[in-house]
Amino acid sequence: MFVKPADGRAVRWPGSMRLLKATGENVPETSFWLLARHHGDVVEASPEEKAEPAVAVVAEPSHVTSEPTPEPAA
């Protein structure tokens, strides 16, 4: 089943003590996770589709050039 922590909650995996990801994870339907759901520590959710990562276009500042700066004459 796919669950994520309820709002304001942090839930650890039994055994490894690793925190359940805030975005949710697939977990086995064991008594631990069923009780966590029953107690309101986790909520069942549906996995969100992995959206394409947003690509930020960064303009190069006008004062930056790819040409090397000439050394001043002595």
MOCOR-V888232 format. One record per residue. RES is the residue in three letters. SS is DSSP state (a for helix, b for strand, c for the rest). OMEGA is omega as a letter, one per 20 degrees, with the letter a starting at -180 (none if undefined). BURIAL is + if it has 16 or more other C-alpha atoms within 10 Angstrom, else -. Layout:
res={RES,RES}
ss={SS,SS}
omega={OMEGA,OMEGA}
burial={BURIAL,BURIAL}
//
This chain:
res={MET,PHE,VAL,LYS,PRO,ALA,ASP,GLY,ARG,ALA,VAL,ARG,TRP,PRO,GLY,SER,MET,ARG,LEU,LEU,LYS,ALA,THR,GLY,GLU,ASN,VAL,PRO,GLU,THR,SER,PHE,TRP,LEU,LEU,ALA,ARG,HIS,HIS,GLY,ASP,VAL,VAL,GLU,ALA,SER,PRO,GLU,GLU,LYS,ALA,GLU,PRO,ALA,VAL,ALA,VAL,VAL,ALA,GLU,PRO,SER,HIS,VAL,THR,SER,GLU,PRO,THR,PRO,GLU,PRO,ALA,ALA}
ss={c,b,b,b,b,c,c,c,c,c,c,b,c,c,c,c,c,c,b,c,c,c,c,c,b,b,c,c,c,c,a,a,a,a,a,a,a,a,c,c,c,b,b,b,c,c,c,c,c,c,c,c,c,c,c,c,c,c,c,c,c,c,c,c,c,c,c,c,c,c,c,c,c,c}
omega={a,a,r,a,r,a,r,a,r,a,r,r,r,r,a,a,r,r,r,a,a,r,r,r,r,r,r,r,r,a,r,a,r,r,r,r,a,a,r,r,r,r,r,a,r,a,r,r,r,a,r,r,r,a,r,r,a,r,r,r,a,a,r,r,r,r,r,r,r,r,a,r,a,none}
burial={-,-,+,+,+,+,-,-,-,-,+,-,-,-,-,-,-,-,-,+,-,-,-,+,+,-,-,-,-,-,-,-,+,+,-,+,+,-,-,-,+,+,+,+,-,-,-,-,-,-,-,-,-,-,-,-,-,-,-,-,-,-,-,-,-,-,-,-,-,-,-,-,-,-}
//
